[in-house]
Amino acid sequence: MEFGKWNKVKVIRSKDFGVYVGEDNAPNAETVLLPRKYVPEDVKAGATIDVFLYKDSQDRPIATTLTPYITMGEIAKLKVKNVTSIGAFMDWGLEKDILLPFKEQTCKVQEGREYLVRMYMDKSGRLCVSMKLYSHLKPIEGYTKGQSFVGTVYEYKKGLGAFVAVEDKYSGLIHENELYNKVSIGEEVKGRVVNVREDGKADLALREPAHIQINEDSEMVYDIIKSYRGMMKFSDKTDKDIILKEFGLSKNAFKRAVGKLLKDGRVKLSNSGNIEIVE
């Protein structure tokens, strides 16, 4: 019988508090308790049933017919129930919450938030989950350059970017130079595939190509200028970090957006270099 997985087992014997299940009727065969509240109706000794095996709060082997949100080797989103001195405990649909050890976290997790994790068994035989997914995601399939994607951010590394599980199962990366807006680990993101590499990993972007994105950017810039009573002290000489902080745009994207607004006659540049809305 395998822990963290569904097992097809036989009902060996019945007690008031539940039934003992195992793979074999031999006298010394291993058996596990299936508490009475989880025993299907009319099940008797000798019957074959499917159970999920794990360990209870006393670290004893236990069986259940409840369906957990994740099984051994699977990747799924789980919610943090509470954070303790040994790690975070996550809700996986069973009575005993599952542990996300500190060493398996890619960020400081918060209670009530969901994160993408993978189930594994630690050296002591305890079922745990990990946020370290890079080597366990599949090469991307069914995507080509320019296609839209939906995925979950599972790790961030400065200088590289945000690692994303496309469809929560394929490997992707949003490079640092594409991260104009802050993303959080555990956040669901949408964007486009920039490139599919030979190793099956995808380069991703949250923004559309410049000729498409410019329309959305120009409207956003216009609204921000409007919120400043129709005038902002910004120009093409403004520091790129200030532009990024205020607009969430690269300097080039900002210049393209302002250029479109100028071309459309919606803003003008004052003699002092300020951007002003045309009344």
N, C-alpha and C positions, 0 to 999 in steps of 0.2 A: 504494500500500500504506500502511496506517495503523498506526502504532505504538501499543501498548497495547490493540490489538483483534485479533480473529480475522480472518484474511484468506483468501479462497479464491484459491489461486495455482497456477501451473503449474510443474512440474519442468523447468527449462531445460537443465541439464547435470549430470552425475554425476561425482564424484571419489571417491578412496579414503576421504577424511575426511568426506564428506557430499555433499549435493546443493545446487545453487543454484536458488532459486525466484524467480519473478517473475510479473508480470501479462502479460508480452508476450515473444514470441520475437525481437523486433527486436534487431539487433546491439548497440545502445547502451542497451537497456532496463535499468532498475535491477534488480539481483538481490540476494538475501540468502541467506547460508549457513544451511542446516539441517543441523547436525552429524549424522554417521552414526548415532549412538546413538538419535536421535529419528526416523530415517527408517523409515516403515512397510515391512514386508517386501514384496518384489516390485514396489516402486515404480520406474518407469523414466521416462526423459525423455519429456515430453509429457503425463504423468499430472497430474490435478488433485487437490490435497489442501488441507486446512485447516491453517493454522499461526497461531501467536500470535507477533507481532513485538515485540521490545524491544531493549535494548542490553546487551551483556555487560560484565564487569568492566573491560574495556579501552575501553569506550564505543563498541564497534563494533556495527552492526546485526546482529541474530541472530534466527533463527526457532526455534521449538520446537513440538512437538506435545503437551507437557505442559499441563495445565490449571491456570492461575493461580487463586489464591483471589479475585482482584479484577481487573476490567478497567476501561478508561478510562470515567470518569464514574460508575462504580458505587460503592456504599457497602457496606463489609464490615468484620468484625472481624478484625484482624491482631495477631499477637503480636510484641512487641519482642524482637529478638535481642540487640542491644547498643546502648549509647549512646556517641556519640563527640563530638568537638569541633564537628562540623557538624550534628549532629542525631541522631536515632535510626534504626537500620536495622531493618526489620520483615520477618518471614517471609511471603512471598506465594506460596510453592509452587514457585518457580523457583530456579536455582542462585545467581543474584545477588540479594541482599536489596534491598528497595526503601526509599528514603530518606523519612523524616518530618522535614523541616527544623524547626529550633527555632521559626522564625517561624510555622509552621503548627500548633504545639502549643497546646492550651488548658490544659495543666497540665504539670508536670514528670513525664515518663513514666518508668516503671521497667522494667528488664529482666524478661522472663518474664510480664509482664502483657499482657492484650489490650485494645485500644482500637478504637473505631469510627472508620473513616477513609474518605475518598473519594479516588480516583485522579485526578490531573490531570497536565498536562505543563507544566514550567516554561519560562521564557523561553529557556533554552538547549537546549530540546528533550529534556530529561531527564524520565523518568517518576518522579513523586513521589506522596506521599499527604499528606492534610491532615485534621486533626481539626476544622476549622472547617466545620461542616455546615449552619448555620442557613438559609442561602439556597438550599440544595440539597435540603432535605427536602420531601416532598409534602404538600399539604393533607390533613388526616386524612379517611379514608373508612371507612364501615361502623361507626362508633362513635356512640353517643348518651350523654347524661348518665346516669351511674350504672354504665356498663359497665366491666368489668375490662380492664386492659391489661397488657402486658409490654413493656418497652423498655430502652434503654441510655442512661445519662447520658453526654453528650459534652462538656458545658461547664457551668461554674458562674460566675455573676456576682453579687457581693454586692449586696444590695438588690433583686435581681430573683428569683433562685432558681436551680434546677437545670434545665438544658435537656435534654430527653429525646427520643430518636428512638424513637417507638412502633413496635414491630415492626421496628426499625432502619431505618425509612423515612418515617414520618409525624412531623410537627412537634408537639411538646408542651412544656409548662413546668410544673414544680412550683414554685409561688410560695414565696418566703422564709418566709411565715407558716405554710406547710404542712410545712416541713422540721424536724420535731421530732427526727429521727434523722439523723446524719451520713451523707451518701452520697458515694461516690467517683466520679470520672470514669472511665468504663470499666465501672462496675458495672451489672449487670442489676437492674432494679427492677420491682416489681409494685404495682398500685394500682387506682384507679378514675378514670374521666373525670368531672371536675366540670362542665365546660362545653366546648362546641365553638363557637368564635367564628366570626363571619361570614367572616373571612379564612382559615378552614380550619385554624387552629391550635387546639390543645386545652389547656385548663387541667386539670392533673392533681393528684391527691393520693395519698399512700402509705397513708393510713389510711381505714378505713371511716367512714360517717356516724356521728355521736356515739352514736345509740341502738343501733348494732350494735357499735361499737368498745369501748363501755363494759365489755362482758363480758371481752374480752381484756385491757383495761387494768387492771381490778380484780384479775384473777388475777396479773398481773405485779406490781402494787403489793403484793399480799398476800405473794407469794414474796420480794420484797425486804425487807419488814418482818420476815418470818420469818427471813431471813438475818442480821438484826440482833438475833437472840435474842428476837424477838417484840415489840420496842418501838423506835419511832423518834421522834426529836424534830422532827417535822414537823407543821405545822398550816396552816390557810388564810391565815396571816399570813407564812408562809415565802416568801422572795424567789423570784420566778419563775425566775430564772437557776439557782438552787440546785436547784429542782425539775426543771428541764430537764436539768441535768447528772446528777442522781441517777437519775431515772426515764425521761428521754427523752420527757417529756410537757409540754404546755402547762399552765399553772396551772389553767385551767378543766377540762381533761381529768383532771388529778390530783384535783381536787375532786369531779368526777363519779364517779371510780373509788372514792375513799374513801367518798363518800356511799352508793354501792351496797354496799360492805362493811359499813358501819354499819347500813344497812337490813336486810341479810341476817344481821346479828348475828355477823359473823365478826371484827370489830374493835370497839374502844371507845375513847373519848377519856378520858384520865386527867384529874384535876383540874389538872394542870400543862399540859395541852394536848397531851400526847404521844399518839401512836396506838399502841394495844396490841392484840395478838391475844387474842381471847377463848378461853380454854382450854376 
